[in-house]
Amino acid sequence: MALVAIVILLAILEYQFFSFKVGMARGKYDIKAPAISGHEVFDRYYRVHMNTLEQLIVFIPAILIFAYFGNPTYAAGLGSFYLVGRIIYFVSYVSDPAKRGLGFIIGWVPTVLLILAGLISAVMQVI
């Protein structure tokens, strides 16, 4: 479970880094709080940050459930792909939103696999 904890904490650090980048973009593009739009590049940073939050709410329970009922090593491995996918998503979305697809898929597929593996593993504990 230590590997799973490390992956989850790295995902949270990654999210915090994205938050920091939003704050930096807010200053660079003169977007005064509480505004959440106003410059195209700022909007990209903000959307990456919000999309990552939307993904975390699914990713964290999914990795924990599969690690607990299934295999923590495989859960951590799948979670590592999620981390890489989010980095690719961040870089590609900020540079050109039309190219965000690969990063999204690399992060989304492991989450779906974690959900399915967690569900199957939990059901197998019941039957």
DRENZADO-450282 format. One record per atom (N, C-alpha, C): residue number from 1; residue in three letters; atom name; x, y, z. Coordinates in pm, whole numbers, plus 50000, padded with zeros to 5 digits. Layout:
! DRENZADO-450282
+-----+---------+-------+-------+-------+-------+
! num ! residuo ! atomo !  east ! north !    up !
+-----+---------+-------+-------+-------+-------+
! NUM !     ALA !    CA !     X !     Y !     Z !
...
+-----+---------+-------+-------+-------+-------+
This chain:
! DRENZADO-450282
+-----+---------+-------+-------+-------+-------+
! num ! residuo ! atomo !  east ! north !    up !
+-----+---------+-------+-------+-------+-------+
!   1 !     MET !     N ! 50082 ! 49879 ! 50000 !
!   1 !     MET !    CA ! 50000 ! 50000 ! 50000 !
!   1 !     MET !     C ! 50085 ! 50126 ! 50000 !
!   2 !     ALA !     N ! 50211 ! 50113 ! 50037 !
!   2 !     ALA !    CA ! 50298 ! 50231 ! 50039 !
!   2 !     ALA !     C ! 50311 ! 50290 ! 49898 !
!   3 !     LEU !     N ! 50322 ! 50204 ! 49798 !
!   3 !     LEU !    CA ! 50332 ! 50255 ! 49660 !
!   3 !     LEU !     C ! 50207 ! 50331 ! 49620 !
!   4 !     VAL !     N ! 50093 ! 50281 ! 49662 !
!   4 !     VAL !    CA ! 49966 ! 50348 ! 49631 !
!   4 !     VAL !     C ! 49961 ! 50484 ! 49700 !
!   5 !     ALA !     N ! 50004 ! 50489 ! 49825 !
!   5 !     ALA !    CA ! 50008 ! 50617 ! 49896 !
!   5 !     ALA !     C ! 50100 ! 50715 ! 49826 !
!   6 !     ILE !     N ! 50214 ! 50668 ! 49779 !
!   6 !     ILE !    CA ! 50308 ! 50755 ! 49707 !
!   6 !     ILE !     C ! 50244 ! 50809 ! 49580 !
!   7 !     VAL !     N ! 50177 ! 50723 ! 49504 !
!   7 !     VAL !    CA ! 50113 ! 50767 ! 49379 !
!   7 !     VAL !     C ! 50003 ! 50869 ! 49409 !
!   8 !     ILE !     N ! 49923 ! 50844 ! 49511 !
!   8 !     ILE !    CA ! 49816 ! 50938 ! 49546 !
!   8 !     ILE !     C ! 49876 ! 51073 ! 49587 !
!   9 !     LEU !     N ! 49979 ! 51069 ! 49669 !
!   9 !     LEU !    CA ! 50041 ! 51195 ! 49711 !
!   9 !     LEU !     C ! 50107 ! 51267 ! 49594 !
!  10 !     LEU !     N ! 50165 ! 51193 ! 49501 !
!  10 !     LEU !    CA ! 50219 ! 51256 ! 49380 !
!  10 !     LEU !     C ! 50108 ! 51319 ! 49297 !
!  11 !     ALA !     N ! 49993 ! 51254 ! 49290 !
!  11 !     ALA !    CA ! 49880 ! 51311 ! 49217 !
!  11 !     ALA !     C ! 49834 ! 51441 ! 49283 !
!  12 !     ILE !     N ! 49834 ! 51444 ! 49414 !
!  12 !     ILE !    CA ! 49795 ! 51566 ! 49485 !
!  12 !     ILE !     C ! 49900 ! 51676 ! 49465 !
!  13 !     LEU !     N ! 50027 ! 51639 ! 49469 !
!  13 !     LEU !    CA ! 50133 ! 51737 ! 49441 !
!  13 !     LEU !     C ! 50123 ! 51789 ! 49298 !
!  14 !     GLU !     N ! 50094 ! 51702 ! 49205 !
!  14 !     GLU !    CA ! 50076 ! 51742 ! 49066 !
!  14 !     GLU !     C ! 49961 ! 51843 ! 49056 !
!  15 !     TYR !     N ! 49853 ! 51816 ! 49124 !
!  15 !     TYR !    CA ! 49739 ! 51907 ! 49126 !
!  15 !     TYR !     C ! 49778 ! 52042 ! 49188 !
!  16 !     GLN !     N ! 49855 ! 52038 ! 49294 !
!  16 !     GLN !    CA ! 49901 ! 52161 ! 49358 !
!  16 !     GLN !     C ! 49992 ! 52241 ! 49264 !
!  17 !     PHE !     N ! 50075 ! 52172 ! 49188 !
!  17 !     PHE !    CA ! 50159 ! 52239 ! 49090 !
!  17 !     PHE !     C ! 50073 ! 52309 ! 48985 !
!  18 !     PHE !     N ! 49969 ! 52241 ! 48938 !
!  18 !     PHE !    CA ! 49878 ! 52302 ! 48841 !
!  18 !     PHE !     C ! 49811 ! 52425 ! 48902 !
!  19 !     SER !     N ! 49777 ! 52417 ! 49029 !
!  19 !     SER !    CA ! 49719 ! 52531 ! 49100 !
!  19 !     SER !     C ! 49815 ! 52649 ! 49102 !
!  20 !     PHE !     N ! 49940 ! 52619 ! 49131 !
!  20 !     PHE !    CA ! 50045 ! 52722 ! 49132 !
!  20 !     PHE !     C ! 50056 ! 52787 ! 48994 !
!  21 !     LYS !     N ! 50053 ! 52705 ! 48889 !
!  21 !     LYS !    CA ! 50062 ! 52758 ! 48752 !
!  21 !     LYS !     C ! 49942 ! 52847 ! 48719 !
!  22 !     VAL !     N ! 49825 ! 52814 ! 48770 !
!  22 !     VAL !    CA ! 49708 ! 52900 ! 48750 !
!  22 !     VAL !     C ! 49732 ! 53035 ! 48818 !
!  23 !     GLY !     N ! 49784 ! 53032 ! 48938 !
!  23 !     GLY !    CA ! 49813 ! 53156 ! 49008 !
!  23 !     GLY !     C ! 49915 ! 53241 ! 48935 !
!  24 !     MET !     N ! 50019 ! 53177 ! 48882 !
!  24 !     MET !    CA ! 50120 ! 53250 ! 48805 !
!  24 !     MET !     C ! 50058 ! 53310 ! 48678 !
!  25 !     ALA !     N ! 49974 ! 53233 ! 48612 !
!  25 !     ALA !    CA ! 49908 ! 53282 ! 48490 !
!  25 !     ALA !     C ! 49812 ! 53397 ! 48524 !
!  26 !     ARG !     N ! 49748 ! 53388 ! 48639 !
!  26 !     ARG !    CA ! 49658 ! 53496 ! 48682 !
!  26 !     ARG !     C ! 49735 ! 53627 ! 48689 !
!  27 !     GLY !     N ! 49855 ! 53623 ! 48747 !
!  27 !     GLY !    CA ! 49937 ! 53743 ! 48755 !
!  27 !     GLY !     C ! 49989 ! 53787 ! 48619 !
!  28 !     LYS !     N ! 50039 ! 53692 ! 48541 !
!  28 !     LYS !    CA ! 50097 ! 53724 ! 48410 !
!  28 !     LYS !     C ! 49996 ! 53787 ! 48316 !
!  29 !     TYR !     N ! 49873 ! 53737 ! 48317 !
!  29 !     TYR !    CA ! 49771 ! 53784 ! 48223 !
!  29 !     TYR !     C ! 49672 ! 53881 ! 48288 !
!  30 !     ASP !     N ! 49706 ! 53926 ! 48411 !
!  30 !     ASP !    CA ! 49629 ! 54028 ! 48483 !
!  30 !     ASP !     C ! 49481 ! 53991 ! 48496 !
!  31 !     ILE !     N ! 49457 ! 53870 ! 48546 !
!  31 !     ILE !    CA ! 49321 ! 53824 ! 48572 !
!  31 !     ILE !     C ! 49296 ! 53841 ! 48722 !
!  32 !     LYS !     N ! 49217 ! 53939 ! 48756 !
!  32 !     LYS !    CA ! 49191 ! 53971 ! 48897 !
!  32 !     LYS !     C ! 49090 ! 53874 ! 48956 !
!  33 !     ALA !     N ! 49119 ! 53824 ! 49077 !
!  33 !     ALA !    CA ! 49024 ! 53739 ! 49148 !
!  33 !     ALA !     C ! 48898 ! 53819 ! 49176 !
!  34 !     PRO !     N ! 48782 ! 53761 ! 49166 !
!  34 !     PRO !    CA ! 48751 ! 53620 ! 49151 !
!  34 !     PRO !     C ! 48728 ! 53576 ! 49006 !
!  35 !     ALA !     N ! 48767 ! 53656 ! 48909 !
!  35 !     ALA !    CA ! 48745 ! 53618 ! 48769 !
!  35 !     ALA !     C ! 48814 ! 53485 ! 48738 !
!  36 !     ILE !     N ! 48749 ! 53405 ! 48654 !
!  36 !     ILE !    CA ! 48806 ! 53276 ! 48614 !
!  36 !     ILE !     C ! 48825 ! 53267 ! 48463 !
!  37 !     SER !     N ! 48819 ! 53381 ! 48398 !
!  37 !     SER !    CA ! 48848 ! 53386 ! 48256 !
!  37 !     SER !     C ! 48887 ! 53529 ! 48220 !
!  38 !     GLY !     N ! 48938 ! 53545 ! 48099 !
!  38 !     GLY !    CA ! 48972 ! 53679 ! 48056 !
!  38 !     GLY !     C ! 49090 ! 53684 ! 47961 !
!  39 !     HIS !     N ! 49165 ! 53577 ! 47955 !
!  39 !     HIS !    CA ! 49275 ! 53567 ! 47859 !
!  39 !     HIS !     C ! 49281 ! 53421 ! 47817 !
!  40 !     GLU !     N ! 49297 ! 53398 ! 47688 !
!  40 !     GLU !    CA ! 49291 ! 53261 ! 47636 !
!  40 !     GLU !     C ! 49391 ! 53167 ! 47704 !
!  41 !     VAL !     N ! 49513 ! 53212 ! 47725 !
!  41 !     VAL !    CA ! 49613 ! 53123 ! 47785 !
!  41 !     VAL !     C ! 49582 ! 53099 ! 47932 !
!  42 !     PHE !     N ! 49540 ! 53203 ! 48004 !
!  42 !     PHE !    CA ! 49498 ! 53182 ! 48143 !
!  42 !     PHE !     C ! 49386 ! 53080 ! 48148 !
!  43 !     ASP !     N ! 49289 ! 53092 ! 48058 !
!  43 !     ASP !    CA ! 49177 ! 52998 ! 48054 !
!  43 !     ASP !     C ! 49224 ! 52855 ! 48037 !
!  44 !     ARG !     N ! 49328 ! 52835 ! 47962 !
!  44 !     ARG !    CA ! 49382 ! 52698 ! 47941 !
!  44 !     ARG !     C ! 49438 ! 52643 ! 48071 !
!  45 !     TYR !     N ! 49519 ! 52724 ! 48140 !
!  45 !     TYR !    CA ! 49573 ! 52679 ! 48270 !
!  45 !     TYR !     C ! 49458 ! 52646 ! 48366 !
!  46 !     TYR !     N ! 49360 ! 52732 ! 48370 !
!  46 !     TYR !    CA ! 49247 ! 52712 ! 48460 !
!  46 !     TYR !     C ! 49171 ! 52585 ! 48427 !
!  47 !     ARG !     N ! 49148 ! 52559 ! 48297 !
!  47 !     ARG !    CA ! 49075 ! 52439 ! 48257 !
!  47 !     ARG !     C ! 49153 ! 52312 ! 48291 !
!  48 !     VAL !     N ! 49285 ! 52314 ! 48272 !
!  48 !     VAL !    CA ! 49365 ! 52196 ! 48310 !
!  48 !     VAL !     C ! 49350 ! 52171 ! 48460 !
!  49 !     HIS !     N ! 49358 ! 52277 ! 48537 !
!  49 !     HIS !    CA ! 49346 ! 52265 ! 48682 !
!  49 !     HIS !     C ! 49210 ! 52208 ! 48720 !
!  50 !     MET !     N ! 49103 ! 52261 ! 48664 !
!  50 !     MET !    CA ! 48969 ! 52213 ! 48697 !
!  50 !     MET !     C ! 48944 ! 52072 ! 48646 !
!  51 !     ASN !     N ! 48993 ! 52041 ! 48526 !
!  51 !     ASN !    CA ! 48975 ! 51906 ! 48474 !
!  51 !     ASN !     C ! 49050 ! 51805 ! 48562 !
!  52 !     THR !     N ! 49166 ! 51843 ! 48611 !
!  52 !     THR !    CA ! 49241 ! 51754 ! 48699 !
!  52 !     THR !     C ! 49165 ! 51731 ! 48828 !
!  53 !     LEU !     N ! 49103 ! 51834 ! 48883 !
!  53 !     LEU !    CA ! 49020 ! 51817 ! 49002 !
!  53 !     LEU !     C ! 48905 ! 51721 ! 48974 !
!  54 !     GLU !     N ! 48842 ! 51738 ! 48858 !
!  54 !     GLU !    CA ! 48732 ! 51650 ! 48819 !
!  54 !     GLU !     C ! 48778 ! 51505 ! 48809 !
!  55 !     GLN !     N ! 48900 ! 51484 ! 48762 !
!  55 !     GLN !    CA ! 48954 ! 51348 ! 48750 !
!  55 !     GLN !     C ! 48996 ! 51291 ! 48886 !
!  56 !     LEU !     N ! 49052 ! 51375 ! 48972 !
!  56 !     LEU !    CA ! 49098 ! 51328 ! 49104 !
!  56 !     LEU !     C ! 48985 ! 51270 ! 49188 !
!  57 !     ILE !     N ! 48867 ! 51329 ! 49176 !
!  57 !     ILE !    CA ! 48754 ! 51284 ! 49257 !
!  57 !     ILE !     C ! 48715 ! 51140 ! 49222 !
!  58 !     VAL !     N ! 48752 ! 51094 ! 49105 !
!  58 !     VAL !    CA ! 48726 ! 50957 ! 49063 !
!  58 !     VAL !     C ! 48852 ! 50871 ! 49085 !
!  59 !     PHE !     N ! 48966 ! 50926 ! 49051 !
!  59 !     PHE !    CA ! 49092 ! 50852 ! 49057 !
!  59 !     PHE !     C ! 49126 ! 50804 ! 49198 !
!  60 !     ILE !     N ! 49117 ! 50891 ! 49297 !
!  60 !     ILE !    CA ! 49162 ! 50854 ! 49432 !
!  60 !     ILE !     C ! 49079 ! 50740 ! 49492 !
!  61 !     PRO !     N ! 48946 ! 50746 ! 49491 !
!  61 !     PRO !    CA ! 48873 ! 50630 ! 49543 !
!  61 !     PRO !     C ! 48898 ! 50503 ! 49461 !
!  62 !     ALA !     N ! 48910 ! 50519 ! 49329 !
!  62 !     ALA !    CA ! 48930 ! 50401 ! 49244 !
!  62 !     ALA !     C ! 49061 ! 50331 ! 49276 !
!  63 !     ILE !     N ! 49169 ! 50406 ! 49290 !
!  63 !     ILE !    CA ! 49299 ! 50344 ! 49319 !
!  63 !     ILE !     C ! 49298 ! 50281 ! 49459 !
!  64 !     LEU !     N ! 49235 ! 50347 ! 49554 !
!  64 !     LEU !    CA ! 49230 ! 50292 ! 49690 !
!  64 !     LEU !     C ! 49149 ! 50163 ! 49696 !
!  65 !     ILE !     N ! 49035 ! 50160 ! 49628 !
!  65 !     ILE !    CA ! 48950 ! 50040 ! 49631 !
!  65 !     ILE !     C ! 49019 ! 49923 ! 49564 !
!  66 !     PHE !     N ! 49080 ! 49946 ! 49447 !
!  66 !     PHE !    CA ! 49150 ! 49835 ! 49382 !
!  66 !     PHE !     C ! 49270 ! 49790 ! 49464 !
!  67 !     ALA !     N ! 49342 ! 49884 ! 49523 !
!  67 !     ALA !    CA ! 49457 ! 49846 ! 49605 !
!  67 !     ALA !     C ! 49414 ! 49763 ! 49726 !
!  68 !     TYR !     N ! 49304 ! 49799 ! 49787 !
!  68 !     TYR !    CA ! 49257 ! 49730 ! 49907 !
!  68 !     TYR !     C ! 49201 ! 49592 ! 49876 !
!  69 !     PHE !     N ! 49115 ! 49583 ! 49776 !
!  69 !     PHE !    CA ! 49049 ! 49456 ! 49746 !
!  69 !     PHE !     C ! 49123 ! 49373 ! 49641 !
!  70 !     GLY !     N ! 49210 ! 49437 ! 49566 !
!  70 !     GLY !    CA ! 49279 ! 49368 ! 49457 !
!  70 !     GLY !     C ! 49428 ! 49361 ! 49479 !
!  71 !     ASN !     N ! 49502 ! 49437 ! 49400 !
!  71 !     ASN !    CA ! 49647 ! 49429 ! 49401 !
!  71 !     ASN !     C ! 49708 ! 49569 ! 49409 !
!  72 !     PRO !     N ! 49770 ! 49602 ! 49523 !
!  72 !     PRO !    CA ! 49825 ! 49737 ! 49539 !
!  72 !     PRO !     C ! 49937 ! 49770 ! 49441 !
!  73 !     THR !     N ! 50015 ! 49670 ! 49401 !
!  73 !     THR !    CA ! 50124 ! 49696 ! 49306 !
!  73 !     THR !     C ! 50067 ! 49732 ! 49169 !
!  74 !     TYR !     N ! 49969 ! 49657 ! 49123 !
!  74 !     TYR !    CA ! 49905 ! 49691 ! 48995 !
!  74 !     TYR !     C ! 49833 ! 49825 ! 49003 !
!  75 !     ALA !     N ! 49770 ! 49850 ! 49117 !
!  75 !     ALA !    CA ! 49700 ! 49978 ! 49135 !
!  75 !     ALA !     C ! 49799 ! 50094 ! 49124 !
!  76 !     ALA !     N ! 49914 ! 50081 ! 49188 !
!  76 !     ALA !    CA ! 50016 ! 50186 ! 49181 !
!  76 !     ALA !     C ! 50069 ! 50201 ! 49039 !
!  77 !     GLY !     N ! 50085 ! 50090 ! 48969 !
!  77 !     GLY !    CA ! 50132 ! 50095 ! 48831 !
!  77 !     GLY !     C ! 50034 ! 50169 ! 48741 !
!  78 !     LEU !     N ! 49906 ! 50136 ! 48754 !
!  78 !     LEU !    CA ! 49804 ! 50207 ! 48676 !
!  78 !     LEU !     C ! 49800 ! 50355 ! 48714 !
!  79 !     GLY !     N ! 49814 ! 50381 ! 48843 !
!  79 !     GLY !    CA ! 49815 ! 50519 ! 48889 !
!  79 !     GLY !     C ! 49931 ! 50599 ! 48833 !
!  80 !     SER !     N ! 50043 ! 50533 ! 48808 !
!  80 !     SER !    CA ! 50159 ! 50601 ! 48749 !
!  80 !     SER !     C ! 50127 ! 50648 ! 48608 !
!  81 !     PHE !     N ! 50052 ! 50569 ! 48534 !
!  81 !     PHE !    CA ! 50011 ! 50611 ! 48401 !
!  81 !     PHE !     C ! 49919 ! 50733 ! 48409 !
!  82 !     TYR !     N ! 49833 ! 50735 ! 48509 !
!  82 !     TYR !    CA ! 49747 ! 50852 ! 48531 !
!  82 !     TYR !     C ! 49833 ! 50978 ! 48547 !
!  83 !     LEU !     N ! 49938 ! 50969 ! 48631 !
!  83 !     LEU !    CA ! 50025 ! 51084 ! 48656 !
!  83 !     LEU !     C ! 50090 ! 51134 ! 48527 !
!  84 !     VAL !     N ! 50142 ! 51041 ! 48448 !
!  84 !     VAL !    CA ! 50206 ! 51077 ! 48321 !
!  84 !     VAL !     C ! 50105 ! 51140 ! 48226 !
!  85 !     GLY !     N ! 49987 ! 51082 ! 48220 !
!  85 !     GLY !    CA ! 49883 ! 51136 ! 48133 !
!  85 !     GLY !     C ! 49846 ! 51278 ! 48169 !
!  86 !     ARG !     N ! 49839 ! 51308 ! 48297 !
!  86 !     ARG !    CA ! 49804 ! 51443 ! 48341 !
!  86 !     ARG !     C ! 49913 ! 51543 ! 48302 !
!  87 !     ILE !     N ! 50039 ! 51501 ! 48309 !
!  87 !     ILE !    CA ! 50149 ! 51590 ! 48268 !
!  87 !     ILE !     C ! 50139 ! 51620 ! 48118 !
!  88 !     ILE !     N ! 50118 ! 51514 ! 48040 !
!  88 !     ILE !    CA ! 50105 ! 51533 ! 47894 !
!  88 !     ILE !     C ! 49984 ! 51621 ! 47865 !
!  89 !     TYR !     N ! 49875 ! 51598 ! 47935 !
!  89 !     TYR !    CA ! 49754 ! 51679 ! 47918 !
!  89 !     TYR !     C ! 49783 ! 51826 ! 47948 !
!  90 !     PHE !     N ! 49851 ! 51851 ! 48058 !
!  90 !     PHE !    CA ! 49884 ! 51988 ! 48098 !
!  90 !     PHE !     C ! 49966 ! 52059 ! 47989 !
!  91 !     VAL !     N ! 50076 ! 51996 ! 47949 !
!  91 !     VAL !    CA ! 50165 ! 52057 ! 47850 !
!  91 !     VAL !     C ! 50093 ! 52080 ! 47718 !
!  92 !     SER !     N ! 50021 ! 51980 ! 47671 !
!  92 !     SER !    CA ! 49956 ! 51992 ! 47541 !
!  92 !     SER !     C ! 49839 ! 52090 ! 47545 !
!  93 !     TYR !     N ! 49759 ! 52089 ! 47650 !
!  93 !     TYR !    CA ! 49644 ! 52179 ! 47657 !
!  93 !     TYR !     C ! 49688 ! 52324 ! 47662 !
!  94 !     VAL !     N ! 49791 ! 52353 ! 47742 !
!  94 !     VAL !    CA ! 49837 ! 52491 ! 47752 !
!  94 !     VAL !     C ! 49895 ! 52540 ! 47620 !
!  95 !     SER !     N ! 49965 ! 52453 ! 47548 !
!  95 !     SER !    CA ! 50025 ! 52496 ! 47422 !
!  95 !     SER !     C ! 49924 ! 52500 ! 47307 !
!  96 !     ASP !     N ! 49835 ! 52399 ! 47301 !
!  96 !     ASP !    CA ! 49734 ! 52394 ! 47196 !
!  96 !     ASP !     C ! 49622 ! 52300 ! 47240 !
!  97 !     PRO !     N ! 49509 ! 52354 ! 47285 !
!  97 !     PRO !    CA ! 49401 ! 52270 ! 47337 !
!  97 !     PRO !     C ! 49355 ! 52159 ! 47243 !
!  98 !     ALA !     N ! 49371 ! 52178 ! 47115 !
!  98 !     ALA !    CA ! 49329 ! 52075 ! 47019 !
!  98 !     ALA !     C ! 49414 ! 51949 ! 47031 !
!  99 !     LYS !     N ! 49531 ! 51959 ! 47095 !
!  99 !     LYS !    CA ! 49622 ! 51845 ! 47107 !
!  99 !     LYS !     C ! 49615 ! 51778 ! 47245 !
! 100 !     ARG !     N ! 49514 ! 51805 ! 47322 !
! 100 !     ARG !    CA ! 49505 ! 51753 ! 47458 !
! 100 !     ARG !     C ! 49461 ! 51608 ! 47465 !
! 101 !     GLY !     N ! 49412 ! 51553 ! 47355 !
! 101 !     GLY !    CA ! 49350 ! 51420 ! 47355 !
! 101 !     GLY !     C ! 49438 ! 51308 ! 47406 !
! 102 !     LEU !     N ! 49563 ! 51302 ! 47361 !
! 102 !     LEU !    CA ! 49652 ! 51193 ! 47402 !
! 102 !     LEU !     C ! 49672 ! 51192 ! 47553 !
! 103 !     GLY !     N ! 49703 ! 51308 ! 47608 !
! 103 !     GLY !    CA ! 49723 ! 51316 ! 47753 !
! 103 !     GLY !     C ! 49598 ! 51279 ! 47830 !
! 104 !     PHE !     N ! 49483 ! 51322 ! 47779 !
! 104 !     PHE !    CA ! 49358 ! 51288 ! 47845 !
! 104 !     PHE !     C ! 49337 ! 51137 ! 47847 !
! 105 !     ILE !     N ! 49357 ! 51073 ! 47732 !
! 105 !     ILE !    CA ! 49336 ! 50928 ! 47722 !
! 105 !     ILE !     C ! 49434 ! 50853 ! 47811 !
! 106 !     ILE !     N ! 49561 ! 50895 ! 47812 !
! 106 !     ILE !    CA ! 49662 ! 50827 ! 47894 !
! 106 !     ILE !     C ! 49628 ! 50838 ! 48043 !
! 107 !     GLY !     N ! 49562 ! 50944 ! 48084 !
! 107 !     GLY !    CA ! 49520 ! 50957 ! 48222 !
! 107 !     GLY !     C ! 49384 ! 50896 ! 48252 !
! 108 !     TRP !     N ! 49296 ! 50896 ! 48153 !
! 108 !     TRP !    CA ! 49160 ! 50849 ! 48175 !
! 108 !     TRP !     C ! 49150 ! 50697 ! 48174 !
! 109 !     VAL !     N ! 49218 ! 50632 ! 48081 !
! 109 !     VAL !    CA ! 49210 ! 50486 ! 48070 !
! 109 !     VAL !     C ! 49251 ! 50416 ! 48200 !
! 110 !     PRO !     N ! 49364 ! 50453 ! 48262 !
! 110 !     PRO !    CA ! 49398 ! 50387 ! 48389 !
! 110 !     PRO !     C ! 49291 ! 50406 ! 48496 !
! 111 !     THR !     N ! 49227 ! 50521 ! 48496 !
! 111 !     THR !    CA ! 49122 ! 50544 ! 48595 !
! 111 !     THR !     C ! 49005 ! 50449 ! 48571 !
! 112 !     VAL !     N ! 48966 ! 50434 ! 48447 !
! 112 !     VAL !    CA ! 48857 ! 50340 ! 48414 !
! 112 !     VAL !     C ! 48898 ! 50198 ! 48452 !
! 113 !     LEU !     N ! 49021 ! 50161 ! 48423 !
! 113 !     LEU !    CA ! 49069 ! 50027 ! 48460 !
! 113 !     LEU !     C ! 49071 ! 50008 ! 48610 !
! 114 !     LEU !     N ! 49110 ! 50112 ! 48684 !
! 114 !     LEU !    CA ! 49108 ! 50103 ! 48831 !
! 114 !     LEU !     C ! 48965 ! 50085 ! 48883 !
! 115 !     ILE !     N ! 48870 ! 50155 ! 48823 !
! 115 !     ILE !    CA ! 48730 ! 50140 ! 48864 !
! 115 !     ILE !     C ! 48683 ! 49998 ! 48839 !
! 116 !     LEU !     N ! 48707 ! 49948 ! 48718 !
! 116 !     LEU !    CA ! 48661 ! 49813 ! 48685 !
! 116 !     LEU !     C ! 48732 ! 49707 ! 48769 !
! 117 !     ALA !     N ! 48864 ! 49720 ! 48784 !
! 117 !     ALA !    CA ! 48939 ! 49623 ! 48863 !
! 117 !     ALA !     C ! 48896 ! 49628 ! 49010 !
! 118 !     GLY !     N ! 48871 ! 49749 ! 49060 !
! 118 !     GLY !    CA ! 48825 ! 49762 ! 49198 !
! 118 !     GLY !     C ! 48688 ! 49700 ! 49218 !
! 119 !     LEU !     N ! 48598 ! 49722 ! 49124 !
! 119 !     LEU !    CA ! 48465 ! 49664 ! 49132 !
! 119 !     LEU !     C ! 48471 ! 49512 ! 49128 !
! 120 !     ILE !     N ! 48546 ! 49460 ! 49032 !
! 120 !     ILE !    CA ! 48558 ! 49315 ! 49020 !
! 120 !     ILE !     C ! 48621 ! 49256 ! 49147 !
! 121 !     SER !     N ! 48727 ! 49318 ! 49196 !
! 121 !     SER !    CA ! 48795 ! 49269 ! 49315 !
! 121 !     SER !     C ! 48705 ! 49271 ! 49437 !
! 122 !     ALA !     N ! 48627 ! 49378 ! 49452 !
! 122 !     ALA !    CA ! 48536 ! 49387 ! 49567 !
! 122 !     ALA !     C ! 48425 ! 49284 ! 49556 !
! 123 !     VAL !     N ! 48370 ! 49267 ! 49437 !
! 123 !     VAL !    CA ! 48264 ! 49167 ! 49417 !
! 123 !     VAL !     C ! 48318 ! 49026 ! 49446 !
! 124 !     MET !     N ! 48442 ! 49000 ! 49405 !
! 124 !     MET !    CA ! 48500 ! 48868 ! 49430 !
! 124 !     MET !     C ! 48517 ! 48840 ! 49580 !
! 125 !     GLN !     N ! 48531 ! 48944 ! 49658 !
! 125 !     GLN !    CA ! 48540 ! 48928 ! 49805 !
! 125 !     GLN !     C ! 48405 ! 48888 ! 49864 !
! 126 !     VAL !     N ! 48298 ! 48927 ! 49796 !
! 126 !     VAL !    CA ! 48163 ! 48902 ! 49847 !
! 126 !     VAL !     C ! 48116 ! 48762 ! 49810 !
! 127 !     ILE !     N ! 48149 ! 48719 ! 49687 !
! 127 !     ILE !    CA ! 48097 ! 48588 ! 49643 !
! 127 !     ILE !     C ! 48189 ! 48474 ! 49678 !
+-----+---------+-------+-------+-------+-------+
